[in-house]
Amino acid sequence: MAVAHAAGIDICFANPGTTEMWLVSALDKQPGVRACLGLHEAVCTGAADGYARMARRPAMVLLHLGPGYANGICNLHNARRARTPVVAVVGDMASWHRAADPPLNTDLEGLAASQGAVAAVPSAPAAAASMRAAIGAAAAGARGGGRASSIATLLFPHDFSWTELSGSEAADAASEAAAAASEAAAASEAAGGGGGSGAGGLAASPGARAFLRDCAAALKAAGARGKAALLLGGGATLEGDALRNAGLIAAATGARAFVEPLFARVDRGAGLPHLRRLAYFPQASFALGSAAQLSGYDVLLLVDARRPVAPFGYAGAPSSLVSQPDAAVWEIDAAWGAPEALALLAAEVGCGGVVPGVGCGGVFSPPAPARPQMPRPEGRLTPASLCATIAALQPEGAIVVDESLTSGGAYWDAAKGCPPFSHLTITGGAIGCGPPMALGAALACPGRRVINLQADGSGMYTLQARFCLALWSQAREGARVLTVVCANSSYAILKVESARQGVPPAAAASPGPAAATTPQGPSAPAPSRAHPSASQALTSLAGPALDWVSLAAGMGVPGGRARTAGELAALVGEGLRREGPFLVEAVLP
């Protein structure tokens, strides 16, 4: 734990069991690392994801054996897709007990390998070095490009956790902590300076300078015809002046600037570039499909972003959303030092005449905040009026954890002129991550207000694990989280998916057994009712009605229900004034 603290880890999201009790004791003895209890492992892993996305340093979770790790994989998957550095410490069976195959024994190594690097503590004296290696692997994965994983799992046999170290072994552990502190300081300095590709950075590399010079020429030539585009990964825009330089490059060349549809984090609002969000659905037959969005450009520049692919394989639609030849696609990988590369590219392009917010081709939002107009207070609440109300009321510096899915489509443009804020989304498609991520973000930035836009369908995924227990942890920690549940009583995303795939509509509901053939008498079964079709039964949440306000109250979180824009505005205002968590159930058609 001393190594973890030295490396900059200051919180441990934990759901411990028998094999972790000595590790809990180690947390007790380590100043500067607080423990946060999650009553389900998915709360711990989701909170660690949100924490590290905002804190910009590794987060740690403490989990119990293979089943506990398996429970947390959903949000480790999202964190891996976000390239969020997370160190998962997992207590394992005592080294001499595993061969007995006790009930909770599993292939823990196999589970952990599915998410990233795995380090098994080989002995008690080696525990500090193993922790340092795990933290280094997570940090390296977060900085790496391509398919590098930012998840590192440390397997800690139970007996090694209670073994006392000798004097010399304890001294070696202290040396590991000192080395971890030096590595953390060096990584922080490199991030602040924009990184680079080695000694002297990109500026000292003739090959890199030639690449950027040729890239600038291609962007300017295609941009003059409106045929150039930039696609930014969320991580590329968070260090130094990377986001500003990306905006300057787009404005100077006439290129369109896009961001991935499922991005880890983008800082947005007044005075910042307003990126276009790539559409989630790929079908080119739809005007806003992501394949159609990109197909019209002759030159693409990808910055800290994979070549985009469709989320699923659809009939008649491509897997890759890039139709341009390889020679027309330029890629700046995170491992190459995206912030420095963008600064050098901006110099090659020549951005001296670009003034953000003035004569920038609309790439930057004006420096003065411009919120959307508040909707009319009366009338039934709609997804559009919900998004406009949130954007009109969110405070400066807000952190918006957006898992609104189908109900939040209007929020992206509605919020473009708001006072500066951070926008986080689900990255890996493992839904239900919003409330735990909001908890982690709130603990990472206690001075900022967190707003969780939460779809009701995904909120119901393992309700007690990810939603209710995340609210419980929010209440326990006094986290300043406003949860807005988009309650349309439907898995609307599945209905959209069905329509886009051309699945035939459901037939009328089938009747129950005919009354004439139903047995009579005291032992006869209860009369049956009409059965909905499978597609209706599996996409509707209406009946019995979900009471989100009561669910929240049971976890210690107050709240209210809104059916109009006026009621929503009043409840959002109340929630933003509170010091602890608050929930609003926004009833939508």
VENBEL-V954653 format. One record per pair of residues at least 6 apart in sequence whose ideal C-beta (glycine too) atoms are under 6 Angstrom apart, sorted by sequence separation. I is the first residue (numbers start at 1). J is the second residue. If there is no record, write none. Layout:
I;J / I;J
//
This chain:
38;44 / 63;69 / 112;118 / 121;127 / 196;202 / 202;208 / 222;228 / 236;242 / 237;243 / 283;289 / 332;338 / 354;360 / 402;408 / 562;568 / 52;59 / 79;86 / 141;148 / 250;257 / 259;266 / 282;289 / 284;291 / 357;364 / 426;433 / 474;481 / 552;559 / 575;582 / 16;24 / 27;35 / 51;59 / 141;149 / 142;150 / 281;289 / 282;290 / 284;292 / 356;364 / 442;450 / 459;467 / 63;72 / 109;118 / 121;130 / 141;150 / 219;228 / 279;288 / 282;291 / 310;319 / 332;341 / 357;366 / 441;450 / 562;571 / 279;289 / 309;319 / 357;367 / 375;385 / 549;559 / 48;59 / 119;130 / 279;290 / 309;320 / 560;571 / 93;105 / 138;150 / 278;290 / 438;450 / 549;561 / 48;61 / 308;321 / 375;388 / 571;584 / 119;133 / 138;152 / 232;246 / 279;293 / 438;452 / 119;134 / 137;152 / 307;322 / 513;528 / 45;61 / 92;108 / 259;275 / 372;388 / 512;528 / 44;61 / 261;278 / 512;529 / 134;152 / 257;275 / 258;276 / 259;277 / 374;392 / 434;452 / 568;586 / 261;280 / 372;391 / 511;530 / 117;137 / 134;154 / 230;250 / 258;278 / 372;392 / 434;454 / 12;33 / 14;35 / 69;90 / 371;392 / 509;530 / 510;531 / 10;32 / 41;63 / 562;584 / 10;33 / 11;34 / 12;35 / 13;36 / 15;38 / 387;410 / 391;414 / 396;419 / 398;421 / 399;422 / 400;423 / 401;424 / 402;425 / 403;426 / 509;532 / 559;582 / 300;324 / 383;407 / 387;411 / 391;415 / 557;581 / 558;582 / 559;583 / 561;585 / 562;586 / 563;587 / 1;26 / 5;30 / 11;36 / 13;38 / 228;253 / 230;255 / 1;27 / 15;41 / 49;75 / 229;255 / 247;273 / 384;410 / 388;414 / 432;458 / 507;533 / 557;583 / 5;32 / 41;68 / 45;72 / 58;85 / 59;86 / 60;87 / 61;88 / 62;89 / 63;90 / 64;91 / 228;255 / 229;256 / 230;257 / 231;258 / 232;259 / 233;260 / 294;321 / 387;414 / 391;418 / 431;458 / 506;533 / 5;33 / 282;310 / 295;323 / 1;30 / 15;44 / 42;71 / 46;75 / 49;78 / 58;87 / 234;263 / 235;264 / 299;328 / 300;329 / 301;330 / 302;331 / 303;332 / 432;461 / 452;481 / 454;483 / 456;485 / 506;535 / 41;71 / 42;72 / 45;75 / 49;79 / 223;253 / 234;264 / 291;321 / 304;334 / 431;461 / 506;536 / 13;44 / 41;72 / 45;76 / 53;84 / 223;254 / 234;265 / 290;321 / 403;434 / 439;470 / 449;480 / 450;481 / 451;482 / 452;483 / 453;484 / 454;485 / 455;486 / 456;487 / 552;583 / 1;33 / 42;74 / 52;84 / 223;255 / 234;266 / 435;467 / 42;75 / 52;85 / 116;149 / 220;253 / 401;434 / 13;47 / 219;253 / 283;317 / 304;338 / 432;466 / 436;470 / 439;473 / 457;491 / 13;48 / 49;84 / 80;115 / 116;151 / 117;152 / 118;153 / 119;154 / 120;155 / 121;156 / 282;317 / 303;338 / 435;470 / 439;474 / 115;151 / 116;152 / 124;160 / 219;255 / 401;437 / 549;585 / 401;438 / 442;479 / 548;585 / 48;86 / 442;480 / 65;104 / 76;115 / 121;160 / 124;163 / 282;321 / 442;481 / 66;106 / 439;479 / 70;111 / 112;153 / 20;62 / 66;108 / 69;111 / 372;414 / 399;441 / 438;481 / 20;64 / 125;169 / 132;176 / 495;539 / 66;111 / 128;173 / 260;305 / 408;453 / 494;539 / 16;62 / 194;240 / 17;64 / 87;134 / 108;155 / 129;176 / 370;417 / 371;418 / 12;60 / 13;61 / 14;62 / 16;64 / 87;135 / 128;176 / 132;180 / 191;239 / 491;539 / 8;57 / 9;58 / 399;448 / 404;453 / 12;62 / 369;419 / 405;455 / 490;540 / 9;60 / 87;138 / 365;416 / 397;448 / 398;449 / 399;450 / 400;451 / 401;452 / 402;453 / 403;454 / 404;455 / 490;541 / 365;417 / 403;455 / 489;541 / 85;138 / 398;451 / 489;542 / 85;139 / 395;449 / 403;458 / 4;60 / 85;142 / 394;451 / 83;142 / 95;157 / 92;155 / 94;157 / 485;548 / 94;158 / 95;159 / 85;150 / 86;151 / 87;152 / 88;153 / 89;154 / 90;155 / 91;156 / 92;157 / 94;159 / 84;150 / 83;150 / 236;303 / 229;297 / 236;304 / 80;149 / 235;304 / 227;297 / 20;91 / 80;151 / 227;298 / 228;299 / 229;300 / 230;301 / 231;302 / 232;303 / 233;304 / 19;91 / 233;305 / 231;305 / 76;151 / 222;298 / 58;135 / 222;299 / 407;486 / 58;138 / 218;299 / 471;552 / 475;556 / 404;486 / 475;557 / 468;551 / 472;555 / 471;555 / 406;492 / 471;557 / 406;493 / 468;555 / 405;493 / 273;363 / 273;364 / 274;365 / 482;575 / 270;365 / 246;342 / 249;345 / 253;349 / 271;367 / 242;339 / 245;342 / 249;346 / 252;349 / 270;367 / 245;343 / 248;346 / 487;585 / 240;339 / 252;351 / 270;369 / 239;339 / 242;342 / 249;349 / 481;581 / 482;582 / 483;583 / 484;584 / 485;585 / 486;586 / 487;587 / 488;588 / 245;346 / 236;338 / 252;354 / 478;580 / 479;581 / 484;586 / 486;588 / 248;351 / 251;354 / 248;354 / 475;581 / 474;581 / 251;360 / 251;361 / 251;363 / 250;363 / 215;330 / 247;363 / 247;364 / 3;128 / 3;131 / 7;135 / 3;132 / 216;345 / 212;344 / 216;348 / 212;345 / 216;349 / 202;337 / 213;348 / 277;412 / 212;348 / 23;161 / 202;340 / 19;158 / 22;161 / 197;336 / 201;340 / 202;341 / 22;162 / 197;337 / 196;337 / 195;337 / 202;344 / 274;416 / 195;339 / 196;340 / 194;339 / 195;340 / 194;340 / 270;417 / 269;418 / 270;419 / 269;419 / 269;420 / 83;235 / 269;421 / 267;422 / 268;423 / 265;422 / 266;423 / 265;424 / 263;425 / 262;425 / 264;427 / 262;427 / 6;177 / 3;176 / 7;180 / 3;177 / 6;180 / 2;177 / 6;181 / 8;184 / 389;565 / 3;180 / 7;184 / 389;568 / 393;572 / 385;565 / 389;569 / 82;264 / 381;563 / 381;564 / 381;565 / 378;564 / 145;333 / 377;565 / 145;334 / 377;566 / 145;335 / 375;565 / 144;335 / 386;586 / 381;586 / 53;264 / 53;265 / 82;427 / 81;427 / 81;428 / 78;427 / 78;428 / 77;428 / 78;430 / 77;430 / 78;433 / 74;430 / 75;433 / 53;424 / 46;433 / 50;437 / 54;441 / 49;437 / 47;436 / 51;440 / 55;444 / 46;436 / 50;440 / 54;444 / 46;437 / 50;441 / 54;445 / 47;439 / 51;443 / 43;436 / 47;440 / 51;444 / 42;465 / 42;466 / 40;465 / 43;469 / 43;470 / 40;469 / 39;469 / 43;473 / 38;473
//
